[in-house]
Amino acid sequence: MVKTMPQSTLHTRVMLEQAQRWFTSPLGQELLEIEQRLLDQILPSCHGDLLVEISPFSTQFDYERCPITQQCRLSPLLHPHCPPPALVAEPTALPLYPESASVVLLHHLLEFCADPHRTVREAVQTLAPEGRILIIGFNPRSLWGLWQRIAAHRGSGPWSGHFLTASRMEDWLSLLRCQPEGALYDRFGLPLQPRAWSRHWRGMSQIARQHHWPIGAIYLLVARKKRAALIAQPIARRRLRLAAVGTPKLVMGQVSKSESHE
């Protein structure tokens, strides 16, 4: 008997394929270049043994500025043009040991997965103490988020995904014993083609970057996993043993007053 693909899984695969085609467009390529520049601001300060990138798209980020030499890329879908090494795995069941990764990058993954909170929890579980989790996502509190709400633009490109705010990500990470370090925003303005966007929105973009306005189309959120707190065990009270004359004598071998005069 041949098993059929669940309808929800099929719908997700269709959305991802549409978004993948969108990332090959001039607008999608420009967005990837902006995301690369954001990563270049964070990666030089990342250290450790293993960097894991989890993305549903066949993007090829450059990690040349990252001191971590061992890198692994995971995806929920098989991409024929994905650079090796690549593993196909469910984001909620990663084939990694707990606390084995120094950096985990979630690239536009949460917008297209069925259980984003569980996905974040799984990523944090694979992160070593003091390791960093990087989340790149679309910002619903932007002109791109407003564009997504227009019914005519749904069902194609990234507009079929579920945009999540960086503040919600920070709340989730705080509950998972992570300390948010901040977020970088970029690509201000409407989702127009690069030439039209640069001509009309260049001035506003410079002002928004200078003042760190959280209204960019994309954000790069950074958080650090805290070390487990050491809980001090209560010291048991030493029991006293009464001497024959009624003078307290400690079990630990301290000399009583009567013995000190001898």
C-alpha atoms as a printed R data frame, in Angstrom:
    type eleno elety resid chain resno      x      y      z
1   ATOM     1    CA   MET     A     1  0.000  0.000  0.000
2   ATOM     2    CA   VAL     A     2  1.440  3.376 -1.034
3   ATOM     3    CA   LYS     A     3  1.373  6.056  1.640
4   ATOM     4    CA   THR     A     4  0.212  9.467  0.528
5   ATOM     5    CA   MET     A     5  1.814 12.677  1.760
6   ATOM     6    CA   PRO     A     6 -0.266 14.492  4.414
7   ATOM     7    CA   GLN     A     7 -2.100 17.500  3.075
8   ATOM     8    CA   SER     A     8 -0.382 19.868  5.530
9   ATOM     9    CA   THR     A     9  3.067 18.580  4.530
10  ATOM    10    CA   LEU     A    10  2.227 18.924  0.855
11  ATOM    11    CA   HIS     A    11  0.998 22.484  1.393
12  ATOM    12    CA   THR     A    12  4.205 23.385  3.248
13  ATOM    13    CA   ARG     A    13  6.342 21.908  0.482
14  ATOM    14    CA   VAL     A    14  4.477 23.957 -2.134
15  ATOM    15    CA   MET     A    15  4.982 27.136 -0.095
16  ATOM    16    CA   LEU     A    16  8.696 26.440  0.272
17  ATOM    17    CA   GLU     A    17  9.124 25.758 -3.427
18  ATOM    18    CA   GLN     A    18  7.407 29.059 -4.252
19  ATOM    19    CA   ALA     A    19  9.566 30.931 -1.756
20  ATOM    20    CA   GLN     A    20 12.693 29.216 -3.118
21  ATOM    21    CA   ARG     A    21 11.909 30.496 -6.601
22  ATOM    22    CA   TRP     A    22 11.351 33.965 -5.144
23  ATOM    23    CA   PHE     A    23 14.834 33.958 -3.588
24  ATOM    24    CA   THR     A    24 16.319 33.466 -7.065
25  ATOM    25    CA   SER     A    25 14.661 36.686 -8.291
26  ATOM    26    CA   PRO     A    26 16.559 40.023 -8.246
27  ATOM    27    CA   LEU     A    27 14.648 41.106 -5.132
28  ATOM    28    CA   GLY     A    28 15.365 37.813 -3.384
29  ATOM    29    CA   GLN     A    29 19.048 37.945 -4.311
30  ATOM    30    CA   GLU     A    30 19.291 41.491 -3.002
31  ATOM    31    CA   LEU     A    31 17.743 40.379  0.286
32  ATOM    32    CA   LEU     A    32 20.287 37.565  0.644
33  ATOM    33    CA   GLU     A    33 23.103 40.069  0.116
34  ATOM    34    CA   ILE     A    34 21.709 42.256  2.896
35  ATOM    35    CA   GLU     A    35 21.430 39.240  5.199
36  ATOM    36    CA   GLN     A    36 25.046 38.366  4.427
37  ATOM    37    CA   ARG     A    37 26.118 41.863  5.502
38  ATOM    38    CA   LEU     A    38 24.200 41.486  8.758
39  ATOM    39    CA   LEU     A    39 25.869 38.138  9.430
40  ATOM    40    CA   ASP     A    40 29.290 39.649  8.730
41  ATOM    41    CA   GLN     A    41 28.716 41.988 11.682
42  ATOM    42    CA   ILE     A    42 28.095 39.093 14.093
43  ATOM    43    CA   LEU     A    43 30.128 36.116 12.857
44  ATOM    44    CA   PRO     A    44 33.628 37.457 13.716
45  ATOM    45    CA   SER     A    45 32.679 37.436 17.409
46  ATOM    46    CA   CYS     A    46 31.435 33.822 17.315
47  ATOM    47    CA   HIS     A    47 33.788 31.123 18.586
48  ATOM    48    CA   GLY     A    48 33.601 27.395 19.183
49  ATOM    49    CA   ASP     A    49 33.780 24.074 17.386
50  ATOM    50    CA   LEU     A    50 30.658 23.757 15.224
51  ATOM    51    CA   LEU     A    51 28.347 26.131 13.350
52  ATOM    52    CA   VAL     A    52 24.992 24.721 12.220
53  ATOM    53    CA   GLU     A    53 22.837 26.470  9.623
54  ATOM    54    CA   ILE     A    54 19.223 25.339  9.315
55  ATOM    55    CA   SER     A    55 17.344 26.725  6.335
56  ATOM    56    CA   PRO     A    56 14.570 25.457  4.069
57  ATOM    57    CA   PHE     A    57 16.201 27.220  1.126
58  ATOM    58    CA   SER     A    58 19.317 26.478 -0.906
59  ATOM    59    CA   THR     A    59 21.080 29.648  0.157
60  ATOM    60    CA   GLN     A    60 24.867 29.802  0.247
61  ATOM    61    CA   PHE     A    61 26.109 32.134  2.955
62  ATOM    62    CA   ASP     A    62 29.783 32.963  3.187
63  ATOM    63    CA   TYR     A    63 31.280 32.089  6.581
64  ATOM    64    CA   GLU     A    64 34.771 33.260  5.768
65  ATOM    65    CA   ARG     A    65 34.734 35.826  8.582
66  ATOM    66    CA   CYS     A    66 33.650 33.267 11.155
67  ATOM    67    CA   PRO     A    67 36.467 31.732 13.263
68  ATOM    68    CA   ILE     A    68 34.525 28.457 13.451
69  ATOM    69    CA   THR     A    69 35.895 26.212 10.701
70  ATOM    70    CA   GLN     A    70 33.592 23.206 11.133
71  ATOM    71    CA   GLN     A    71 30.207 23.979  9.595
72  ATOM    72    CA   CYS     A    72 27.139 21.901  8.871
73  ATOM    73    CA   ARG     A    73 24.026 22.751  6.894
74  ATOM    74    CA   LEU     A    74 20.624 21.160  7.530
75  ATOM    75    CA   SER     A    75 17.399 21.533  5.602
76  ATOM    76    CA   PRO     A    76 13.924 19.998  5.859
77  ATOM    77    CA   LEU     A    77 13.974 19.614  2.066
78  ATOM    78    CA   LEU     A    78 16.472 18.112 -0.355
79  ATOM    79    CA   HIS     A    79 17.969 20.723 -2.675
80  ATOM    80    CA   PRO     A    80 19.975 19.422 -5.641
81  ATOM    81    CA   HIS     A    81 22.076 22.605 -5.743
82  ATOM    82    CA   CYS     A    82 22.771 22.761 -2.015
83  ATOM    83    CA   PRO     A    83 26.505 22.890 -1.192
84  ATOM    84    CA   PRO     A    84 27.872 19.951  0.825
85  ATOM    85    CA   PRO     A    85 27.806 18.970  3.587
86  ATOM    86    CA   ALA     A    86 24.018 18.948  3.673
87  ATOM    87    CA   LEU     A    87 21.658 16.872  5.779
88  ATOM    88    CA   VAL     A    88 17.923 16.510  5.370
89  ATOM    89    CA   ALA     A    89 16.253 16.477  8.775
90  ATOM    90    CA   GLU     A    90 13.131 17.595 10.557
91  ATOM    91    CA   PRO     A    91 13.741 20.859 12.434
92  ATOM    92    CA   THR     A    92 11.969 19.421 15.486
93  ATOM    93    CA   ALA     A    93 14.220 16.319 15.549
94  ATOM    94    CA   LEU     A    94 17.741 17.404 14.678
95  ATOM    95    CA   PRO     A    95 20.366 14.632 14.252
96  ATOM    96    CA   LEU     A    96 22.771 16.375 16.638
97  ATOM    97    CA   TYR     A    97 23.949 15.620 20.145
98  ATOM    98    CA   PRO     A    98 22.664 17.941 22.886
99  ATOM    99    CA   GLU     A    99 24.973 20.894 23.532
100 ATOM   100    CA   SER     A   100 27.174 20.005 20.554
101 ATOM   101    CA   ALA     A   101 26.891 23.212 18.494
102 ATOM   102    CA   SER     A   102 28.559 26.533 19.256
103 ATOM   103    CA   VAL     A   103 26.370 28.557 16.869
104 ATOM   104    CA   VAL     A   104 22.961 27.688 15.412
105 ATOM   105    CA   LEU     A   105 21.556 29.820 12.594
106 ATOM   106    CA   LEU     A   106 17.845 29.596 11.774
107 ATOM   107    CA   HIS     A   107 17.413 31.210  8.360
108 ATOM   108    CA   HIS     A   108 13.761 31.982  7.524
109 ATOM   109    CA   LEU     A   109 12.866 28.618  9.007
110 ATOM   110    CA   LEU     A   110 10.270 29.595 11.596
111 ATOM   111    CA   GLU     A   111  8.001 31.327  9.051
112 ATOM   112    CA   PHE     A   112  7.384 28.051  7.232
113 ATOM   113    CA   CYS     A   113  7.380 25.351  9.925
114 ATOM   114    CA   ALA     A   114  4.301 23.913 11.606
115 ATOM   115    CA   ASP     A   115  5.601 24.319 15.176
116 ATOM   116    CA   PRO     A   116  8.047 27.259 15.417
117 ATOM   117    CA   HIS     A   117  8.225 27.193 19.228
118 ATOM   118    CA   ARG     A   118  9.205 23.531 19.268
119 ATOM   119    CA   THR     A   119 11.734 24.215 16.515
120 ATOM   120    CA   VAL     A   120 13.391 26.930 18.597
121 ATOM   121    CA   ARG     A   121 13.444 24.642 21.638
122 ATOM   122    CA   GLU     A   122 15.142 21.888 19.621
123 ATOM   123    CA   ALA     A   123 17.742 24.337 18.321
124 ATOM   124    CA   VAL     A   124 18.510 25.586 21.833
125 ATOM   125    CA   GLN     A   125 18.866 22.014 23.061
126 ATOM   126    CA   THR     A   126 21.659 21.368 20.547
127 ATOM   127    CA   LEU     A   127 23.414 24.597 21.566
128 ATOM   128    CA   ALA     A   128 26.325 24.441 23.998
129 ATOM   129    CA   PRO     A   129 26.375 26.710 27.074
130 ATOM   130    CA   GLU     A   130 27.545 30.213 26.122
131 ATOM   131    CA   GLY     A   131 26.770 29.345 22.496
132 ATOM   132    CA   ARG     A   132 24.798 31.687 20.270
133 ATOM   133    CA   ILE     A   133 21.575 31.243 18.371
134 ATOM   134    CA   LEU     A   134 21.028 33.499 15.344
135 ATOM   135    CA   ILE     A   135 17.536 33.917 13.896
136 ATOM   136    CA   ILE     A   136 16.911 35.614 10.542
137 ATOM   137    CA   GLY     A   137 13.251 36.325  9.951
138 ATOM   138    CA   PHE     A   138 10.780 38.589  8.205
139 ATOM   139    CA   ASN     A   139  9.488 41.427 10.353
140 ATOM   140    CA   PRO     A   140  5.665 41.712 10.427
141 ATOM   141    CA   ARG     A   141  6.020 45.260 11.832
142 ATOM   142    CA   SER     A   142  7.396 46.614  8.573
143 ATOM   143    CA   LEU     A   143  6.155 47.701  5.182
144 ATOM   144    CA   TRP     A   144  6.837 44.166  4.014
145 ATOM   145    CA   GLY     A   145  4.566 42.890  6.771
146 ATOM   146    CA   LEU     A   146  1.885 45.300  5.597
147 ATOM   147    CA   TRP     A   147  2.443 44.094  2.050
148 ATOM   148    CA   GLN     A   148  1.951 40.512  3.209
149 ATOM   149    CA   ARG     A   149 -1.500 41.346  4.558
150 ATOM   150    CA   ILE     A   150 -2.692 42.396  1.121
151 ATOM   151    CA   ALA     A   151 -4.659 39.424 -0.183
152 ATOM   152    CA   ALA     A   152 -3.481 39.893 -3.776
153 ATOM   153    CA   HIS     A   153  0.112 39.115 -2.811
154 ATOM   154    CA   ARG     A   154 -0.499 35.996 -0.755
155 ATOM   155    CA   GLY     A   155  0.287 32.557 -2.045
156 ATOM   156    CA   SER     A   156  3.540 33.465 -3.791
157 ATOM   157    CA   GLY     A   157  7.081 34.036 -2.612
158 ATOM   158    CA   PRO     A   158  7.620 34.520  1.121
159 ATOM   159    CA   TRP     A   159  4.194 36.095  1.579
160 ATOM   160    CA   SER     A   160  2.607 32.723  2.317
161 ATOM   161    CA   GLY     A   161  4.752 32.318  5.451
162 ATOM   162    CA   HIS     A   162  3.847 33.325  8.988
163 ATOM   163    CA   PHE     A   163  5.950 36.341 10.007
164 ATOM   164    CA   LEU     A   164  7.012 36.426 13.685
165 ATOM   165    CA   THR     A   165  8.258 39.484 15.561
166 ATOM   166    CA   ALA     A   166 11.710 39.609 17.100
167 ATOM   167    CA   SER     A   167 10.153 40.469 20.471
168 ATOM   168    CA   ARG     A   168  8.220 37.193 20.447
169 ATOM   169    CA   MET     A   169 11.430 35.334 19.630
170 ATOM   170    CA   GLU     A   170 13.115 37.035 22.581
171 ATOM   171    CA   ASP     A   171 10.291 35.913 24.889
172 ATOM   172    CA   TRP     A   172 10.607 32.323 23.717
173 ATOM   173    CA   LEU     A   173 14.383 32.329 24.092
174 ATOM   174    CA   SER     A   174 14.199 33.835 27.578
175 ATOM   175    CA   LEU     A   175 12.002 30.931 28.660
176 ATOM   176    CA   LEU     A   176 14.590 28.538 27.199
177 ATOM   177    CA   ARG     A   177 17.444 29.888 29.338
178 ATOM   178    CA   CYS     A   178 18.859 32.192 26.662
179 ATOM   179    CA   GLN     A   179 19.857 35.819 27.034
180 ATOM   180    CA   PRO     A   180 18.836 38.000 24.044
181 ATOM   181    CA   GLU     A   181 21.686 40.288 22.976
182 ATOM   182    CA   GLY     A   182 19.778 42.410 20.473
183 ATOM   183    CA   ALA     A   183 18.562 42.482 16.901
184 ATOM   184    CA   LEU     A   184 19.719 44.111 13.672
185 ATOM   185    CA   TYR     A   185 17.134 45.379 11.156
186 ATOM   186    CA   ASP     A   186 17.536 46.177  7.485
187 ATOM   187    CA   ARG     A   187 15.788 46.566  4.113
188 ATOM   188    CA   PHE     A   188 13.515 49.486  4.875
189 ATOM   189    CA   GLY     A   189 10.773 50.387  2.436
190 ATOM   190    CA   LEU     A   190  8.406 48.482  0.189
191 ATOM   191    CA   PRO     A   191  9.270 45.163 -1.495
192 ATOM   192    CA   LEU     A   192 10.121 46.812 -4.793
193 ATOM   193    CA   GLN     A   193 12.796 45.770 -7.236
194 ATOM   194    CA   PRO     A   194 16.307 46.877 -6.172
195 ATOM   195    CA   ARG     A   195 16.621 49.838 -8.543
196 ATOM   196    CA   ALA     A   196 13.266 51.344 -7.640
197 ATOM   197    CA   TRP     A   197 13.882 50.741 -3.944
198 ATOM   198    CA   SER     A   198 17.326 52.340 -3.879
199 ATOM   199    CA   ARG     A   199 16.071 55.410 -5.726
200 ATOM   200    CA   HIS     A   200 13.099 56.167 -3.457
201 ATOM   201    CA   TRP     A   201 14.083 54.761 -0.052
202 ATOM   202    CA   ARG     A   202 17.835 55.288  0.261
203 ATOM   203    CA   GLY     A   203 17.531 58.369  2.488
204 ATOM   204    CA   MET     A   204 15.010 56.775  4.830
205 ATOM   205    CA   SER     A   205 17.108 53.636  5.093
206 ATOM   206    CA   GLN     A   206 20.170 55.577  6.236
207 ATOM   207    CA   ILE     A   207 18.153 57.390  8.913
208 ATOM   208    CA   ALA     A   208 16.512 54.155 10.092
209 ATOM   209    CA   ARG     A   209 19.899 52.409 10.439
210 ATOM   210    CA   GLN     A   210 21.415 55.316 12.358
211 ATOM   211    CA   HIS     A   211 18.548 55.339 14.867
212 ATOM   212    CA   HIS     A   212 18.141 51.525 14.969
213 ATOM   213    CA   TRP     A   213 14.465 51.661 14.073
214 ATOM   214    CA   PRO     A   214 12.888 48.171 14.353
215 ATOM   215    CA   ILE     A   215 10.902 48.571 11.124
216 ATOM   216    CA   GLY     A   216 13.160 46.810  8.655
217 ATOM   217    CA   ALA     A   217 11.793 44.027  6.479
218 ATOM   218    CA   ILE     A   218 14.220 41.517  8.010
219 ATOM   219    CA   TYR     A   219 15.937 41.121 11.355
220 ATOM   220    CA   LEU     A   220 18.882 39.196 12.684
221 ATOM   221    CA   LEU     A   221 18.269 38.296 16.313
222 ATOM   222    CA   VAL     A   222 21.172 37.191 18.498
223 ATOM   223    CA   ALA     A   223 20.880 35.372 21.832
224 ATOM   224    CA   ARG     A   224 23.339 33.539 24.064
225 ATOM   225    CA   LYS     A   225 22.577 30.350 25.957
226 ATOM   226    CA   LYS     A   226 23.164 30.675 29.673
227 ATOM   227    CA   ARG     A   227 25.097 28.179 31.726
228 ATOM   228    CA   ALA     A   228 23.115 26.042 34.124
229 ATOM   229    CA   ALA     A   229 23.039 27.633 37.547
230 ATOM   230    CA   LEU     A   230 24.764 25.689 40.308
231 ATOM   231    CA   ILE     A   231 22.393 25.146 43.226
232 ATOM   232    CA   ALA     A   232 24.165 25.120 46.549
233 ATOM   233    CA   GLN     A   233 23.229 22.162 48.695
234 ATOM   234    CA   PRO     A   234 22.327 23.045 52.305
235 ATOM   235    CA   ILE     A   235 25.005 22.035 54.784
236 ATOM   236    CA   ALA     A   236 23.706 19.559 57.321
237 ATOM   237    CA   ARG     A   237 23.843 20.832 60.856
238 ATOM   238    CA   ARG     A   238 26.415 18.978 62.899
239 ATOM   239    CA   ARG     A   239 24.866 17.092 65.755
240 ATOM   240    CA   LEU     A   240 26.207 17.755 69.228
241 ATOM   241    CA   ARG     A   241 27.186 15.015 71.621
242 ATOM   242    CA   LEU     A   242 26.893 15.685 75.332
243 ATOM   243    CA   ALA     A   243 29.891 14.926 77.519
244 ATOM   244    CA   ALA     A   244 29.525 13.238 80.873
245 ATOM   245    CA   VAL     A   245 29.749 16.543 82.706
246 ATOM   246    CA   GLY     A   246 27.201 18.158 80.424
247 ATOM   247    CA   THR     A   247 29.725 20.150 78.379
248 ATOM   248    CA   PRO     A   248 28.975 20.173 74.610
249 ATOM   249    CA   LYS     A   249 31.565 18.314 72.549
250 ATOM   250    CA   LEU     A   250 31.556 18.455 68.708
251 ATOM   251    CA   VAL     A   251 31.631 15.218 66.781
252 ATOM   252    CA   MET     A   252 34.154 16.786 64.363
253 ATOM   253    CA   GLY     A   253 36.907 16.292 66.917
254 ATOM   254    CA   GLN     A   254 37.056 19.727 68.493
255 ATOM   255    CA   VAL     A   255 38.380 19.675 71.993
256 ATOM   256    CA   SER     A   256 35.978 20.517 74.797
257 ATOM   257    CA   LYS     A   257 36.740 23.044 77.488
258 ATOM   258    CA   SER     A   258 37.338 20.305 80.068
259 ATOM   259    CA   GLU     A   259 39.926 18.618 77.817
260 ATOM   260    CA   SER     A   260 41.714 21.858 76.969
261 ATOM   261    CA   HIS     A   261 42.748 22.339 80.609
262 ATOM   262    CA   GLU     A   262 44.414 18.955 80.814
